[in-house]
Amino acid sequence: MLPVTPRITAVDTYDIRFPTSRELDGSDAMNPDPDYSAAYLVLRTDAGGGLEGHGFTFTIGRGNDVQVAAVNALRHHVVGRPVDELCADPGSLSRDLIGDSQLRWLGPEKGVMHMAIGAVVNAVWDLAAKRKGKPLWKLLADADPEWLVSQVDFRYLTDALTPDEALALLRAGRAGAAERETSLREHGYPAYTTSPGWLGYSDEKLTRLAKEAVADGFTQIKLKVGADLADDIRRCRAARAAVGPDIRMAIDANQRWDVSEAVEWTNALAEFDPYWIEEPTSPDDILGHATVRAAVAPVRVATGEHVQNRIVFKQLLQAEALDILQLDSARVGGVNENLAILLLAAKFGVPVCPHAGGVGLCELVQHLSMFDYVALSGTTENRVIEYVDHLHQHFTDPVEIRSGHYTAPTAPGFSATMHPTSIETYTFPDGLFWAADAASHHAEATA
């Protein structure tokens, strides 16, 4: 009797939302009331041993149901695939999803559909890493450079990065990798925190949290700006007084400004020595970022959390429009596309400081930065991963911060698995929390 080939048997999806808007956690100039949410999926298999792949993409509330529907639209590409083949070549599924001749019209390679593809692809990488018994960063760092290159889609990139150049970068990155892995396991990866700087926080809360961040070992904090210049001047002054002159302080406008306004506003805050201005204008405005960068130096320009694909990142780098590249683990088409983005950054010599926060974004992106350090760029100089102290308790392998550093994950997978009780409680609209919340509002309305 021939052995049974394990396959993907189901793709289960969940609309998970957390009521973060009630404490103004995550608030900024463009998003004053976010409810951090995840369009979450589980790849079920018949491989035995409870082997599953978990993935998600991040939203901030309304519309999360649309994102879940987009994930559901990809189900037919996944169910029935052999687990062995899928884990051996996640790029094959990535190419099939991106190349779907009908769904592609909804992108191509941008927006809700592309984020859904990223969620599915990330779930496959979670499955592959669990199957190998390794955390994802270690799976990538141990991989043959030739295989990693095979996972990258070089369409539209070869005027800036060829497969041969990528292979040379990865081969060079293997020199000293063992020593860097040891250092990573001992010391972790540098982090910065946005937790003090949400726009809705009072000056007193900002000051208290900024002082706590320094005491906890962080050497960089970030403040949201862009709603009111007088308020920003006051808040930056309070934050700088709280942390002193030697702690880096970044500022983040979340796309609030036109180009000329970005220049004027950033220069007005220059007295507080901001390390970077993040998303000073539209993430699609490559030349606008270049203009801002030239006009606000030595303040650096950082962007990337809303950059929709590797091609836009390529152009930002070619146009010398950014100083800090902020990739996001769930905005683009998953690990495969983020490999391309990391390789582009390495080719152009631009440091990567990923966007995190959200629901589970810290859990995911740490793996990408740690792989980059161990096996690609080989450095953490001027590189930090964003950290916020929200919602980690909902994950089975939450991030761990020690002395302002991410501790290297040791559990197999992509750190994407949520506790079943969290899924049950916060699935919208019928989970335990949201059902009770709706009942409470109904009781108040009819009282």
Secondary structure by P-SEA (a helix, b strand, c coil): cccccccccbbbbbbcccccccccccccccccccccccbbbbbcccccccccccccccccccaaaaaaaaaaaaccccccccaaaaaacaaaaaaaaaaccccccccccccaaaaaaaaaaaaaaaaaaaaacccaaaaaaaccaaaaaaacccccccccccaaaaaaaaaaaacaaaaaaaaaaaccbbbbbcccccccccaaaaaaaaaaaaaacccbbbbbccccaaaaaaaaaaaaaaccccbbbbbbccccccaaaaaaaaaaaccccccccccccccccaaaaaaaaaccccbbbbbccccccaaaaaaaaaaccccbbbbbccccccaaaaaaaaaaaaaaccccccccccccccccaaaaaaaaaaccccccccbbbbbbcccccccccccccccccccccccccccccccaaaaacccccccaaaaaaaaaaaaaaac
